[in-house]
Amino acid sequence: MLTVDEIKLFIDEDDASVKKKHAREGERYYEADHDIRRYRLFYFNADGDIVEDKTRSNVKIPHPFFTELVDQATQYILSGEGPFVVSDDPDLQKELDNYFNYNDDFISELSDLITDCQTKGFAYMYALKGADDRIKFACADSLGVVEVEARFASDHKDHVLYWYIDRIDKDGNRIKKIMDWDDQQTFFYFQKDDGEIEKDMNEPLNPRPHVVYTIAGDRNTYCESFGFIPFFRLDNNKKQFNNLKPIKDLIDDYDIMASSLSNNLIDFDTPIHVVKGFEGDNLDELQQNLKTKKIVGVGEGGGLEVHTVDVPYQARQAKLDLDEKNIYRFGMGLNMSGLKDTSATTNMAIKAAYSLLDLRCKRLEVKVKRFLREIVKVVVDEINKANGTDYQAESVYFQFTHEIMSNEQENVQNEKTEAERKQVEINTLLSLYNVLGDETVICAICEVMDLDYDEIKDQLPEDGEKEVRQAEQALDRVVPEGGAADDEGTEGSAAGTSG
């Protein structure tokens, strides 16, 4: 086990690391807490000193592009309807479905894991035993996970420290719960704010093995260990940087441009009054009359001119459009505004719009598959132990299917064209019945209709004319009515029968 001094040292060093700094920044931007919220205005006063300007408008509007880009990728990866953990063995597939494919709890945790990985650059999932004596997986907040290598630990063992804010007491102190995991057991500690780390005496078992359970009718408590540290890491890239890094400056520029445009509209909304020959005591009286009475008095030859200022918004709007385009371009996301009217956009154009998002997700899927490989090994071992089987983790593979938008009108037209093509092919085959023979024609028709000839050949009549008539009846049932080749199909069928 680690000493409390070691635990505090490792947590403090990890908290000050560059990796965790970028991770916290990514989390801020995912939660729409951009740098623009801390934007301040300054000016030089008459003495040449720089002071903060608190009179001018200072609108602070964050634009959460990063949130959209992260959620796009997460939903795109998990958008397929079929299983993503697959085995060719039906019995093993059934077990895998219960653990992964049709387990809503796991899919929810996996969604959080992929989101966390893109946001912070790395993400963790840990294993635990459920009440049903099956391994479950939960996503851990990667900001609170600290990996300790054996060469730095006093006991020369690998450790994982996991901490999180458990509660805030009545005095406003943050109570941090700290767990020290090794390959056999877990030690529990707590820390009040930044004070000393103390052993948690409220835990009934401290240290506690990875698995603690009781058997019905038996008062004894049984303990087991996984034999490994039950934490699994998913990296976003080799350097563990988040997806914010290449587009942060573009998002900040967009925030400043949009907020500055709002400031200009606010500051120049009030017209400027030019008064000539003013009769009054002071300017305060003039300002009060303009605000309340809407009337001012002027002397002989005096007058009032009202001037407005045109805000030069065109240049800012062009810059905003350019920033938005580059954010989606370098962030490798789907820009919905670029699709305009989807009903009038071809499927080819839609696929092109998805190309960058698809490229980014395919790259991340490679790492997700590597991550899933590690937890599948644990699950397969548990299945073998419970059922007395000898399944191999290597026989399990992973496949992700994606669902994208499409032009429904174009899809219907394509289906109609495909049906008409099949109808023409079948009619042509029937017209060649006397030349090719019954078995050849039926085999070719089965190939066109995607049927298995070996499954239906025993049901076919031996008489040639009955065979053709039955083929015609089957054709009437499977080929849509009203197709472009109806007349041609009738002639072809008649020619085949008369032969």
C-alpha angles and dihedrals in degrees: 000000000000122000119242089248090055092048092052092046094050093047093048093047092048092048090055095048123116090235093059091043091059090043092056090047091053091049090052093053092045087056090048093250096138129175089254088077088069094045114132134184124226137181139180114256127212091278092054094252121137112237134171115263108226097167100065122078114268108185114185112198119168116202109207100214090142092058091054094047093051094046091046092058094044094052093042093055093048097037096099119105098212128078117283097196104063139180130177089222107090094208093050090044090057091054093047091051090058092051101038126355101050098022106110092194093057094045090051091050091046090052090053090047094054091046092049091048093055094041099048104018096247137038138194136216123188132200127233138165118254129212089264090062092249128124114255129187129220132185115244125208101257092209088068098047119097121183115209119195120218093243090063097044124089092226092048093236132120115256139184118208116202121186136171138165104269099185146325114247127222091271092056095254118146112234110209118200114210127193125192110204125192130164093279112030149355129246120206127214138161136209130198109220105306095333130116121311112243135187112262106242092182091073110095091211115036111190095028127190117240093256126035120176145154131215121231110264092014120100093197121104118225127204134200137174129214092226091231138059102272096221123110124190130211115198122205091209141339094280093043093236121152127240092256095075099081095044106033095099091049092052091047090050091050091050092051094046094048094044092047090052089053090049091052092050090050097044096046096040092095114075122233116245118211110196123193124194094009114191109202145091101261146342092264089066090050092051092048092050091050092051099043113019096026084218132106131183121230133186130242110308090012129131147168127244124189117207127188128194122228109225110227094228098149094080092047092048091052090050091049091052091049092049092049092050092050093046091059092039099052093030086056095227141136113270104207093190088063092062093060107177106013093193089064096041120096122235089245091058091047092052090049090053089053094049098096094044090048091050093051093047094047089055092050092045090063089061093042090055091051089050093048090050090064096051093042088061089058093047094047090051090053092048091051092048094049098043103029091241132139104223117161122222089218090068090064119087136177133233130176122200122194133214117212135176119267141183104262093197091055091047092054091048091050091050091050091050091049092050091050091049092053091047092054091048093050093047090050091051092049090052089056094052095113091049102044102031132237100281094048092049094048092047090051092048090050089053091051092048093043093242129145109245093198091059096052104032093089090057094054119103119246096225111091097218092048088049092055093046091050090049089052091051091048089049091054089054099047103035113078114247121242094034122156091253099050094114092044091048092053092051092047092050093048091051091051093051097047090057 
